């Protein structure tokens, strides 16, 4: 037992009743829970700030990638224009991008169709908790 623990132990009143001890325990438990909640809030705020910074960088990266796609598409079309008419070269590059867009749209639509918006595991746990509480009441 270190000095602080001994001091805390010595400061406790040996004459306290059981009710007073329970009251102290309840108060200290509440303080402990409040401290844990405050710590969780602080951690969550920090995580949200970090996530915001990451999302900003991700957005900037997406914009840079979009600019790169435009530049590379124009370069590809101009390169093809050396082999054929410019209109046909730009048409070919446009059709390729339209096919990519269609494939992404179909894949994204299929994945969204598979998403179940209901939190099924949480529903199951809540039902189990309700049943447990009913059993405890009986």
C-alpha positions in Angstrom: 0.0 0.0 0.0 1.6 3.3 -1.0 1.4 6.5 1.1 -1.6 8.0 -0.7 -3.6 4.8 -0.3 -2.7 4.6 3.4 -3.7 8.3 3.9 -7.0 7.7 2.1 -7.6 4.6 4.3 -6.7 6.4 7.5 -9.0 9.3 6.6 -12.0 7.0 6.3 -14.3 7.2 9.3 -14.4 3.8 11.1 -17.7 4.8 12.7 -19.6 5.1 9.4 -22.8 3.1 9.1 -23.5 0.6 6.4 -25.9 3.1 4.8 -23.2 5.7 4.7 -20.7 3.3 3.2 -23.2 2.3 0.5 -23.9 6.0 -0.2 -20.2 6.7 -0.5 -19.8 3.7 -2.8 -22.7 4.9 -5.0 -21.2 8.4 -5.2 -17.7 7.1 -6.0 -19.2 4.8 -8.6 -21.0 7.7 -10.2 -17.9 9.8 -10.2 -16.0 6.9 -11.8 -18.6 6.5 -14.5 -18.6 10.2 -15.1 -14.9 10.2 -15.5 -15.1 7.3 -18.0 -17.7 9.2 -20.0 -15.6 12.3 -20.1 -12.6 10.3 -21.2 -14.7 8.7 -24.0 -16.0 12.1 -25.1 -12.5 13.4 -25.3 -11.3 10.4 -27.3 -14.3 10.6 -29.7 -13.7 14.4 -30.3 -10.0 13.7 -31.1 -11.0 10.8 -33.4 -13.6 13.0 -35.2 -11.0 15.7 -35.7 -8.5 13.2 -37.1 -11.3 11.7 -39.3 -12.1 15.2 -40.6 -8.5 15.9 -41.5 -8.3 12.5 -43.3 -11.6 13.2 -45.2 -10.3 16.5 -46.3 -7.1 15.0 -47.6 -9.1 12.2 -49.3 -11.3 14.8 -51.0 -8.3 16.8 -52.2 -6.8 13.6 -53.5 -10.0 12.8 -55.4 -10.0 16.3 -57.0 -6.4 15.8 -58.0 -7.2 12.4 -59.5 -10.1 13.9 -61.4 -7.8 16.6 -62.9 -5.3 13.8 -63.8 -8.0 11.8 -65.5 -9.0 14.8 -67.6 -5.4 15.5 -68.6 -4.6 11.9 -69.4 -7.8 11.6 -71.4 -7.0 14.7 -73.4 -3.5 13.4 -74.0 -4.8 10.0 -75.1 -7.3 11.6 -77.5 -4.6 14.0 -79.0 -2.3 11.0 -79.3 -4.9 9.0 -81.2 -5.6 12.1 -83.3 -2.2 11.6 -84.8 -3.4 8.3 -86.2 -6.9 9.2 -87.2 -9.3 12.1 -87.4 -9.4 14.2 -84.2 -13.2 13.8 -83.9 -12.9 10.0 -84.0 -10.0 10.0 -81.5 -12.0 12.0 -78.9 -15.1 9.9 -79.6 -13.1 6.7 -78.8 -11.8 8.1 -75.6 -15.3 9.3 -74.6 -16.8 5.8 -75.3 -14.1 4.2 -73.2 -15.0 6.5 -70.3 -18.7 5.9 -70.8 -18.1 2.2 -70.6 -16.1 2.6 -67.3 -18.8 4.8 -65.9 -21.5 2.3 -66.8 -19.6 -0.6 -65.2 -19.0 1.4 -62.0 -22.7 2.5 -61.9 -23.9 -1.1 -62.3 -21.5 -2.4 -59.7 -22.4 0.3 -57.2 -26.1 -0.2 -57.7 -25.7 -3.9 -57.1 -23.8 -3.3 -53.9 -26.3 -0.8 -52.6 -29.0 -3.4 -53.3 -27.2 -5.8 -51.0 -27.1 -3.3 -48.1 -29.5 -4.0 -45.2 -30.1 -0.7 -43.4 -31.4 -2.4 -40.3 -28.9 -3.1 -37.5 -29.9 -6.8 -37.2 -27.3 -7.8 -34.6 -28.4 -4.9 -32.4 -32.0 -6.0 -32.7 -31.1 -9.5 -31.7 -29.2 -8.3 -28.6 -32.0 -6.0 -27.6 -34.5 -8.8 -27.8 -32.1 -11.0 -25.7 -31.8 -8.2 -23.2 -35.5 -7.8 -23.0 -36.0 -11.5 -22.4 -33.2 -11.5 -19.8 -35.0 -8.6 -17.9 -38.3 -10.5 -18.1 -36.7 -13.5 -16.6 -35.0 -11.5 -13.8 -38.4 -9.9 -13.0 -40.0 -13.3 -12.6 
